[in-house]
C-alpha cells in the first residue's frame, strides 16, 4: 500500500512545482499584481494539495469574513496544519527553520514569504519577532503556533506569551483557532523525518480534519491575551473531539 503514499507524495511535489512555476510567470507578466497573485496561489495550492492527499476539511465555525491584520494562533498537530488553515485564511505563515530546507516544499514556502524561526536561537527568535511585527503593522494576518512544537491529541501545551505581548503592544487583534484530525496517525509528534512519516501514514484511504475559529480578541494585556486564547483553544479542541451533527464543508 506504500504505492499510494508514494504517488501522493510525488503528486504533491508535482503540484507544488507546477503551480509555483505558473505563479512566477504570472508575477513576471503582471508585477503590479504580485501580492494578489501570491495570495490566490497559496489558497489554491492548499486546497488542491489536501484534495490530492484525501484530507477533507470540515469547518465547524469559520473565521471572520475578510479577516485582515490579525494574529492567528492555533494548536499544532502536524505539517498539515499549515495548508489546512491556509484554505480558510489569507495569511503569512510562521514556520520552523527546518521547513525552509525541505526539497520542493521549502522552496515554495520561501517564495511566498513564509517567515522562519530557529527556536533554539535567541537571535533568530528576536529577528522573527521583529519580522512578525512588521507584517502586522502592514495590515497582514500572521499565523503562528504558540505551543512551539507539535503535540498529540488531545493535549494542548502552554502557549508562549511573546507574540501575544507583541500583538498587545501593536494593538493587533488575536484570533484563536483549533484543529483535530480524525486519524491520530496524521499527527507528526515523533522523531520521524518528514518523508518517513508521510510514506507510512498516507498509504491509507482519506481522513478528515475539523477546524474551529474563535472570537476575535481585540483588547487586553499580552499575558492576558495569551491565557484567554490558550483557554479557548483547549476548550475548542475538547469540543472537536466530540461528534457533531452540524458540519460545514470547506469550499
N, C-alpha and C positions, 0 to 999 in steps of 0.2 A: 504493500500500500504506500510505500515511500515514493512511488512513481507519481502519485497525486501531489504530494508535498513538493517534490522537485519541480513538477510542472507549474505549481502555483508560485514557487519562488522565482523561477525563470520568467513566468508571465508577469509577475510584479516588477521585476527588473526591466523587462522589455517595455512595459507600460510607462515606467518612470523615465526611461531613456527617450522614448519616442515623444512623450508629452513635453519633456524638458526641451528637447530639440525644437519642437514646434513653438514653445514659448519664446525661446531665444530668437528664433527667426521673426516672430511677430513683433517682439520688442524692438528688433533692429529696424523693421519696416515702419513701426509706429512708436518712436521713442517717447512721444508725449503721453502715451497710454501705458507706460511701463508698469506703474503701480496697479492700475486697474487690471491689466492682463495677468500680473502676478497673483493678485487676489483671486481672480477667476480660476487660474491654473491650480492653485492649492486646493480649493474646494472640489473641483472636478477630479483632480488626481486622487484625493482621499476617497471620494465616492466610488470611483472606478476600481481602485485598489481593494476596497472592502468587498465589493461585489466579486472580484476575482478570488478572494480568499474565502468566500462563502460566509461572511460575517454580516448578520443582519442587525442594524442599529434601531433600537426602539426608544423613542424619546418620551419619557413619562411627563416631563414638564420642560417646555422649550425655553431658550434664552430670550431676553427681551428683544423685541423687533429692532433691527438696525443698531445692535449693540456696538458702541464705539467708545474708545477711551476708557476701557475697564481693565482692571487686574483680575483675571480669571484664575481661580485656584481650585485644584481638583485632587482627589486621591489618585494614587498611582499604582497600577497593577501590571502594565505591560507596555512594550513598544507600540502596541496597537492603540494605546490611549490617544496618541497624537492624531493619527488620521481619523479616529472616531470623533474627537472633539472638533477637528477641522471641518467635518461635514456640517457642523452647526454654527461655526464661528468664523468670522474674518479676523484672524489674529496672527501675531508674531509668536513664535514658539521659543521657550527657553528650554534647552536640552543639555544633557551631559556631554562633555567634551568628546567622549569616545565615539559618539554618533557621527561626528564630523569626519572620522576616518573610515567609516563603513564604505565598502565598494558601492557605487551607484547611488545608494540612498543618501550617503553622506554628502556627495557632490550635489545632489538635488537639494538637500536641506540648506547647504551653504548658498546655493544660487538664489534661493527665495528669501534670504535674510534671516534665517534662524540664528538665534543667539546661543552661544555655547559657554558652559561653565565647567571648570575643573574644581569640584567641591573640596578637593584636598589642598587647594592653593588659596591662601588668603588674598593674594594679588589678583587671581582670576575672579574670586568672589566679589572683590571690591570693584573691579573693572566692569563686571557683569551688572552689578547694581547700578552703576552709572549709566550703562547702555540701556537697561530697562527703563530707568528714569527718563532718558531722552525720548524713547519711544512713547512712553505715556504722556509726556509733555507735548508731543506732536499729535496727540489725539488718537494714537493707535491702541488697540487692545492687545494685551500680552497674556499668554497662557503659561502658567507655572505650576509645578508640583511641589508644594511646600513641605511634604514629608522628607524630601531629599533623596528618596530611594523608592523602589517598588516594594509593596507589602502584600502578603497573601490575604485573600478574603477570609473572614470579614474584618480583618484588622485595619485600623487607620492610625498611623503613628502621629505623635505630636507634631503640629505644624511649626516650622521655624519662623520667627517673627520678623526677620529683616525686611522682606519685601512688603509686609503689611505696614511697617513703620515708614517705608518709602512712600507707599500709597497715601498714608495719612498725612505725611508732610507735604505731598503734592496736591492733596485734595482730590485724589482719584478714587472713584467708587470700586468696590470689590464685589465680584460675582462668584459665589461658590458653585461647584459642580461635583456630581458624584457618579461613579461608574461601577457596574457589576456585570461580570461575564457569566454566561450560563454554564460554561465549561472551565473549571479551575485550571485545566491543562494550558489554557491560553495565558495564564498569569506567568510573567517572567521574573521569578523571585529566587531562582537558584543561581549557581555559578556557571551555567551553560553559556557557551558562546551563542551569539545570535543565530548563526546558521544551524548549529546543532539543535537548538531549541525549536527553531522553525520546522526543520525536516521531521523531527519527532512528533510534533503536535499538530501539524497541518496535513497529516496523512489521513485524517478523519473527515467525515462529512462536515457541513457547515455548523455554525453555532450562532449565538446571539449575545448582544451586549445591551444592557439597559442604562440609560443616561437620564439624569435629572439635573436641572439648573435651579438654583435657589433664588431668593430675593436679593436685589442689589443692595449692598451695604454701603450707604452713601457717606456716613459720618462715623467718627469715633477715633480714639487714640489707637496707635498701632497695635499694641498688645491686646487691646480690647477687640479690635477687628479680627486679629488672629484667633482669639478664643471663640468669638462668635462664629466665624467661618468654619473653624475646626469642628465645633459642636454641631453645626448644621450638616456638614458632610458626614459626620459619624451617624447622625440620626437618619439621613437620607440613604446611606449605604444599608443600614438595618432595614429600612423600608423597601429597598430594591431587592433584598433577599427574599421578600415575601411575594407570593403570586398576586397578580392583579388582573382584574377583568377589563381594565381600560388601558389600552396601549396605543400609542400613536407612532406609526412607522415613519422614519425619516424619508424625505424625498430624495 
